[in-house]
Amino acid sequence: MLIRPFRLGDYSAITSIWQQTGLDQSGTESLNDLAQQLAWDSDLVMVAEKDGRVVGVVVGTIDGARAYFYRLAVLPEMQGSGIGRELVSAIEKRFKQRGVNNVLIMVNQANPEVLPFYLSLGYEVQKFVTLSKKLSS
C-alpha cells in the first residue's frame, strides 16, 4: 500500500469514498472545501492507494500550533485492514514535520462507532460544545 499526496485525478475516487461512507456534502461544498485546503496546503490531503486504486483519504489542516484532520475515510470493503491507521500515522507525521504537537479531530455525535478506533490510536475524548451557523450568500 502507498500513502501519498492527493493528485487532481483522485477527486472522483475520494468523493466516491466519501459518499460510500456517509461523509459527503453537496458536490459543490465538497469541491469548494477540497479546493480551499489544496490552495492552503496540498501536502495535507493524502490518499491511500492499493494496486493502483485509491482506497482511503484524509484531509488535514494546521491552525497555528494546532492541527486538525477530518474526512478520514476508507472504502467500506477495506475497513478494518489498517488503512485508516496508516493514513492517521502519515498525517500525524506531516504535522510533526511542521512542528505541531497537538492534533484535534471532531467526530459527529451521530457516528459514535468510530470512537474505539480513535481511542486505540491514543486520542482522548474532550468535552466541547461546537456551535455552527450557515451564513447565507
Long-range contacts (C-beta under 8 A, 24 or more apart in sequence): 1-48, 1-49, 1-50, 1-55, 1-83, 1-86, 2-48, 2-49, 2-50, 3-46, 3-47, 3-48, 3-49, 3-86, 3-87, 3-90, 4-46, 4-47, 4-49, 5-42, 5-43, 5-45, 5-46, 5-47, 6-38, 6-42, 6-45, 6-46, 6-47, 6-57, 7-47, 10-47, 10-54, 10-57, 13-47, 13-53, 13-54, 14-47, 14-54, 14-57, 14-73, 17-54, 17-55, 17-56, 17-57, 17-73, 17-74, 17-75, 18-57, 18-71, 18-73, 20-73, 20-75, 20-76, 21-73, 21-74, 21-75, 21-76, 22-111, 23-71, 23-73, 34-59, 37-61, 43-94, 44-69, 44-91, 44-94, 46-87, 46-90, 46-91, 46-94, 48-74, 48-83, 48-86, 48-87, 50-78, 50-83, 55-83, 56-83, 56-84, 56-86, 56-87, 57-87, 58-87, 58-88, 58-90, 58-91, 60-91, 60-94, 60-95, 62-95, 62-98, 62-100, 65-100, 65-101, 65-102, 66-100, 66-102, 66-103, 66-104, 67-95, 67-98, 67-100, 67-102, 67-103, 67-104, 68-103, 68-104, 68-105, 68-106, 69-103, 69-105, 70-105, 70-106, 72-105, 84-117, 85-121, 88-121, 106-130
